Amino acid sequence: MIETQRDVVDLLAADHREFDRIFHELEQLHGRSGPDDVARKRELVDEVTIGLVKHSVAEETQVYPLVEKQLDEEEAQHSKREHAEAEETMKRLERMDAGDPGFDAVVARLVQEIRHHVEHEERRMFGELRANLSHDQLVELAGKVETVKKYAPTRAHPMTPNEAGIRTAAGPVASLLDHLRDAVTGRGRSSD
C-alpha cells in the first residue's frame, strides 16, 4: 500500500518552502521604493507574517511539547527561543510603514532569522520525528497542526510566552481579535 497522507514533517516543510518563496520575492523588491513596490512589500510581509504566526503557534502547541517530552527537550527550547526572536521582528515590521528607510533591513533580519530556524529544524528535529514516531503518529500530528493553524492568531504576540498551555489558552482570544482587525483593515485578503 502506498502512503498518501501527508505527515507532519511534509506539512511543516511545505510551509517552509512557501515562506522561502515569499522571501525570494521580498529580496527582489529590496531597495525599490516605487508606490507599487512599497505596496507589494507590505502585502508580502503581511502574508508571510500570517503564515509564520499560524505555523509557529501550531508547532508550539502540538509539535514542541511532544519533542520536549519524548525526544529532545533542548531542541524544543531552542526552537521556542528562535520563534520568540522572530515574533519580535514581525511585531516591529507590523508597526512600520513599508516605505520607511529601515523597512528592508528589518525584512532582511526576519528572512535571516527564519532561514536559520528552518535549516536547524529540518536538519535536526524533522529527522528525530521521523526516526521516533510511526507514520500513523506523524499523520495524526499533521491533522492536529492543520486544525490549530485554522484557528491560530494572525499577528505576532511577542509578549505571550511560547508555551503550549499558554498559547492554547490565549490563542482563541488573540485569534478573534486578530481576525477582527484584519477584517477591518483588509490585511491578508490576498493570502486567503
ZATOR-139765 format. One line per field, with one value per atom (N, C-alpha, C): x, y, z; atom name; residue in one letter. Coordinates in steps of 0.2 Angstrom, whole numbers. Example, Ala and Ser with C-alpha at 12.3 -4.5 7.8 and 13.67 -1.06 7.14 Angstrom:
xx = (66:62:66:64:68:64)
yy = (-28:-22:-16:-11:-5:0)
zz = (39:39:39:35:36:39)
atome = (N:CA:C:N:CA:C)
residu = (a:a:a:s:s:s)
***
This chain:
xx = (4:0:4:3:6:3:8:5:4:-2:-4:-5:-6:-7:-1:-1:5:6:12:14:16:17:18:25:30:36:35:31:29:26:21:17:21:25:29:34:37:42:39:32:29:28:26:26:32:38:44:46:44:45:41:35:31:34:36:39:45:49:55:53:48:45:44:40:39:45:50:56:60:60:63:60:53:50:52:52:54:61:66:73:73:69:69:66:62:60:64:69:74:77:76:79:74:69:64:59:58:53:47:46:40:34:28:22:20:20:18:23:29:34:33:32:30:24:19:13:14:17:19:23:28:32:27:22:18:13:11:7:10:17:20:22:24:26:20:14:8:6:7:6:11:17:22:21:19:18:12:7:1:3:6:8:13:18:23:20:15:12:8:4:0:4:9:14:17:19:23:18:12:8:6:5:4:10:16:22:22:21:22:17:11:5:5:7:7:13:18:24:30:31:36:35:29:28:29:28:30:37:40:48:51:48:51:50:45:44:47:47:49:56:58:64:70:69:75:72:72:70:74:80:84:82:81:79:73:68:61:63:67:68:71:76:80:75:71:66:61:59:54:58:64:68:69:70:70:63:58:51:50:53:52:56:62:65:62:59:56:49:46:40:41:47:49:50:53:55:48:44:37:33:33:29:32:39:42:40:40:38:30:26:19:18:22:22:25:29:32:28:30:27:32:29:34:38:37:41:46:46:51:58:63:70:73:71:74:70:64:60:63:67:70:75:79:84:80:74:71:68:66:63:69:75:81:83:82:83:78:72:67:68:70:72:78:83:89:87:82:80:76:72:68:72:76:80:85:87:92:87:81:77:75:73:71:77:83:88:90:89:91:85:79:73:73:74:74:80:86:92:91:88:88:82:77:70:66:66:62:65:71:74:72:73:71:64:59:52:51:54:53:56:62:65:62:58:55:47:44:37:35:29:27:24:23:19:12:9:2:2:7:8:9:14:16:10:6:0:-5:-6:-11:-9:-2:1:-1:0:-1:-9:-13:-20:-21:-18:-18:-15:-10:-6:-11:-14:-19:-25:-27:-33:-31:-25:-23:-22:-19:-17:-24:-29:-36:-38:-37:-39:-34:-28:-22:-23:-20:-19:-16:-16:-13:-8:-7:-2:3:9:14:12:12:11:17:22:29:28:23:23:19:17:14:19:20:26:24:29:29:28:24:22:15:15:9:3:3:-3:-6:-1:-2:-5:-2:-4:-11:-12:-19:-24:-23:-27:-29:-23:-24:-25:-24:-25:-32:-37:-44:-45:-44:-45:-41:-34:-30:-32:-34:-36:-42:-47:-53:-51:-47:-45:-41:-37:-33:-37:-42:-46:-51:-53:-57:-53:-47:-43:-41:-40:-38:-44:-50:-56:-58:-56:-57:-52:-46:-41:-40:-42:-41:-35:-31:-25:-26:-21:-21:-26:-30:-35:-32:-26:-24:-21:-20:-17:-23:-29:-34:-36)
yy = (-6:0:6:11:17:22:25:30:37:39:45:51:50:56:59:66:70:69:68:68:75:76:82:85:81:84:87:83:85:92:92:98:104:104:109:111:106:108:112:110:114:121:122:129:132:129:132:134:130:131:138:138:144:150:150:156:158:153:155:158:156:158:166:167:174:178:175:179:181:176:177:183:184:190:196:196:202:204:199:200:204:202:205:213:214:221:225:222:226:232:238:244:248:244:248:251:258:262:265:262:265:263:266:265:258:255:248:243:245:241:241:247:248:244:245:241:234:231:224:221:225:223:222:227:227:221:219:214:207:207:201:200:205:205:202:205:203:196:194:187:182:183:179:179:185:185:181:181:177:170:168:161:159:163:161:161:165:165:159:157:151:145:145:139:138:144:144:142:144:143:135:132:125:121:123:120:120:126:127:123:122:119:111:109:102:98:101:98:98:104:105:102:102:98:90:88:81:80:84:84:85:89:91:85:81:76:69:68:61:61:67:67:71:77:82:88:89:95:101:101:106:109:104:106:110:108:111:118:119:125:130:127:131:134:130:132:137:136:141:148:148:154:158:154:156:159:156:159:166:166:172:178:177:182:184:179:181:185:183:187:194:195:202:206:203:206:207:202:203:208:209:214:221:221:228:229:224:226:228:225:227:234:237:244:249:246:250:251:257:258:255:252:248:253:259:264:267:265:268:266:270:268:262:260:254:248:248:243:237:238:232:229:233:230:225:227:223:217:218:212:207:210:205:202:205:202:196:197:192:186:187:182:178:181:178:173:176:173:166:167:161:156:158:153:149:153:149:144:146:142:136:137:132:127:129:125:120:123:120:115:117:112:106:108:102:98:100:96:92:94:90:88:92:90:85:87:83:76:75:68:64:68:65:62:67:65:59:59:53:47:47:41:38:43:40:40:42:41:37:33:30:34:32:36:38:33:35:41:40:46:52:52:58:61:57:59:62:59:61:68:69:75:81:79:84:86:82:84:89:87:92:99:99:105:109:106:109:112:108:111:117:117:123:129:128:133:137:133:136:141:140:145:149:149:152:160:164:171:172:178:180:186:188:193:191:193:191:194:190:192:190:194:193:193:196:196:190:185:179:174:171:165:160:157:152:145:144:138:135:129:126:128:127:128:136:140:147:149:146:148:145:139:136:140:142:146:153:157:163:164:158:158:160:157:159:167:170:177:181:179:183:182:176:175:179:179:183:190:193:200:201:197:197:197:192:192:198:200:206:212:213:219:218:212:210:212:210:211:219:223:230:233:231:234:231:225:221:218:217:214:207:204:197:194:199:196:193:195:191:184:183:176:172:173:169:164)
zz = (0:0:0:-4:-4:0:5:9:6:6:3:7:14:18:20:20:22:29:31:38:41:47:50:47:46:43:36:32:25:25:30:31:33:38:40:35:32:26:21:19:14:16:22:25:24:25:25:18:13:6:4:6:5:8:14:17:13:10:6:0:-3:-10:-9:-3:-2:0:3:5:-2:-6:-13:-16:-16:-19:-15:-9:-5:-6:-7:-9:-16:-20:-27:-26:-21:-20:-16:-13:-8:-12:-8:-11:-16:-18:-23:-19:-21:-17:-21:-27:-30:-27:-28:-24:-25:-31:-32:-28:-28:-24:-17:-14:-7:-5:-9:-8:-8:-13:-13:-7:-5:1:7:8:14:13:7:6:8:5:6:13:17:24:28:26:30:29:22:20:24:24:27:35:38:45:47:43:45:45:39:39:44:46:51:58:59:66:67:62:62:62:59:59:66:68:75:80:81:86:85:79:78:81:79:82:89:92:99:103:101:104:103:97:95:95:91:90:95:98:103:109:112:118:117:111:110:110:106:105:112:116:123:127:127:132:129:123:120:117:114:110:113:113:114:117:124:127:125:124:122:115:111:104:104:108:108:111:116:119:115:111:106:101:98:93:96:102:105:106:107:108:101:96:89:87:89:87:91:97:101:97:95:91:85:81:75:76:82:84:85:88:90:83:78:72:68:68:65:68:74:78:75:75:73:66:61:54:54:58:58:60:64:66:61:56:52:45:42:35:31:25:21:17:17:14:18:24:29:27:27:25:28:34:38:37:33:32:29:24:20:25:29:34:39:41:46:43:36:32:32:30:29:36:41:48:49:47:48:43:37:32:35:38:41:47:51:57:55:50:48:45:40:36:41:46:51:55:57:61:56:50:46:45:43:42:48:54:60:62:61:62:57:51:46:47:49:50:56:61:67:69:70:73:68:62:57:57:57:57:63:69:75:75:73:72:68:62:58:61:64:67:73:77:83:83:78:78:72:72:67:61:55:50:53:56:58:63:68:73:69:64:61:57:54:50:55:61:66:68:69:72:66:60:54:55:56:57:63:68:74:72:69:67:62:57:52:56:61:65:68:72:75:71:65:60:58:58:56:60:67:72:75:73:76:75:79:78:71:69:63:63:70:71:76:76:81:88:93:100:104:104:107:115:118:125:128:123:125:125:131:131:126:124:119:122:126:130:128:127:124:128:134:138:138:138:137:131:125:118:117:120:119:123:128:132:129:127:125:117:114:107:104:107:104:104:110:111:106:106:101:94:92:86:84:88:87:86:90:89:83:81:75:69:69:63:62:68:68:65:67:65:58:56:49:44:46:43:42:47:46:42:42:38:31:30:24:24:29:29:28:23:22:17:14:10:4:1:-4:-3:4:6:8:8:10:4)
atome = (N:CA:C:N:CA:C:N:CA:C:N:CA:C:N:CA:C:N:CA:C:N:CA:C:N:CA:C:N:CA:C:N:CA:C:N:CA:C:N:CA:C:N:CA:C:N:CA:C:N:CA:C:N:CA:C:N:CA:C:N:CA:C:N:CA:C:N:CA:C:N:CA:C:N:CA:C:N:CA:C:N:CA:C:N:CA:C:N:CA:C:N:CA:C:N:CA:C:N:CA:C:N:CA:C:N:CA:C:N:CA:C:N:CA:C:N:CA:C:N:CA:C:N:CA:C:N:CA:C:N:CA:C:N:CA:C:N:CA:C:N:CA:C:N:CA:C:N:CA:C:N:CA:C:N:CA:C:N:CA:C:N:CA:C:N:CA:C:N:CA:C:N:CA:C:N:CA:C:N:CA:C:N:CA:C:N:CA:C:N:CA:C:N:CA:C:N:CA:C:N:CA:C:N:CA:C:N:CA:C:N:CA:C:N:CA:C:N:CA:C:N:CA:C:N:CA:C:N:CA:C:N:CA:C:N:CA:C:N:CA:C:N:CA:C:N:CA:C:N:CA:C:N:CA:C:N:CA:C:N:CA:C:N:CA:C:N:CA:C:N:CA:C:N:CA:C:N:CA:C:N:CA:C:N:CA:C:N:CA:C:N:CA:C:N:CA:C:N:CA:C:N:CA:C:N:CA:C:N:CA:C:N:CA:C:N:CA:C:N:CA:C:N:CA:C:N:CA:C:N:CA:C:N:CA:C:N:CA:C:N:CA:C:N:CA:C:N:CA:C:N:CA:C:N:CA:C:N:CA:C:N:CA:C:N:CA:C:N:CA:C:N:CA:C:N:CA:C:N:CA:C:N:CA:C:N:CA:C:N:CA:C:N:CA:C:N:CA:C:N:CA:C:N:CA:C:N:CA:C:N:CA:C:N:CA:C:N:CA:C:N:CA:C:N:CA:C:N:CA:C:N:CA:C:N:CA:C:N:CA:C:N:CA:C:N:CA:C:N:CA:C:N:CA:C:N:CA:C:N:CA:C:N:CA:C:N:CA:C:N:CA:C:N:CA:C:N:CA:C:N:CA:C:N:CA:C:N:CA:C:N:CA:C:N:CA:C:N:CA:C:N:CA:C:N:CA:C:N:CA:C:N:CA:C:N:CA:C:N:CA:C:N:CA:C:N:CA:C:N:CA:C:N:CA:C:N:CA:C:N:CA:C:N:CA:C:N:CA:C:N:CA:C:N:CA:C:N:CA:C:N:CA:C:N:CA:C:N:CA:C:N:CA:C:N:CA:C:N:CA:C:N:CA:C:N:CA:C:N:CA:C:N:CA:C:N:CA:C:N:CA:C:N:CA:C:N:CA:C:N:CA:C:N:CA:C:N:CA:C:N:CA:C:N:CA:C:N:CA:C:N:CA:C:N:CA:C:N:CA:C:N:CA:C:N:CA:C:N:CA:C:N:CA:C:N:CA:C:N:CA:C:N:CA:C:N:CA:C:N:CA:C)
residu = (m:m:m:i:i:i:e:e:e:t:t:t:q:q:q:r:r:r:d:d:d:v:v:v:v:v:v:d:d:d:l:l:l:l:l:l:a:a:a:a:a:a:d:d:d:h:h:h:r:r:r:e:e:e:f:f:f:d:d:d:r:r:r:i:i:i:f:f:f:h:h:h:e:e:e:l:l:l:e:e:e:q:q:q:l:l:l:h:h:h:g:g:g:r:r:r:s:s:s:g:g:g:p:p:p:d:d:d:d:d:d:v:v:v:a:a:a:r:r:r:k:k:k:r:r:r:e:e:e:l:l:l:v:v:v:d:d:d:e:e:e:v:v:v:t:t:t:i:i:i:g:g:g:l:l:l:v:v:v:k:k:k:h:h:h:s:s:s:v:v:v:a:a:a:e:e:e:e:e:e:t:t:t:q:q:q:v:v:v:y:y:y:p:p:p:l:l:l:v:v:v:e:e:e:k:k:k:q:q:q:l:l:l:d:d:d:e:e:e:e:e:e:e:e:e:a:a:a:q:q:q:h:h:h:s:s:s:k:k:k:r:r:r:e:e:e:h:h:h:a:a:a:e:e:e:a:a:a:e:e:e:e:e:e:t:t:t:m:m:m:k:k:k:r:r:r:l:l:l:e:e:e:r:r:r:m:m:m:d:d:d:a:a:a:g:g:g:d:d:d:p:p:p:g:g:g:f:f:f:d:d:d:a:a:a:v:v:v:v:v:v:a:a:a:r:r:r:l:l:l:v:v:v:q:q:q:e:e:e:i:i:i:r:r:r:h:h:h:h:h:h:v:v:v:e:e:e:h:h:h:e:e:e:e:e:e:r:r:r:r:r:r:m:m:m:f:f:f:g:g:g:e:e:e:l:l:l:r:r:r:a:a:a:n:n:n:l:l:l:s:s:s:h:h:h:d:d:d:q:q:q:l:l:l:v:v:v:e:e:e:l:l:l:a:a:a:g:g:g:k:k:k:v:v:v:e:e:e:t:t:t:v:v:v:k:k:k:k:k:k:y:y:y:a:a:a:p:p:p:t:t:t:r:r:r:a:a:a:h:h:h:p:p:p:m:m:m:t:t:t:p:p:p:n:n:n:e:e:e:a:a:a:g:g:g:i:i:i:r:r:r:t:t:t:a:a:a:a:a:a:g:g:g:p:p:p:v:v:v:a:a:a:s:s:s:l:l:l:l:l:l:d:d:d:h:h:h:l:l:l:r:r:r:d:d:d:a:a:a:v:v:v:t:t:t:g:g:g:r:r:r:g:g:g:r:r:r:s:s:s:s:s:s:d:d:d)
***
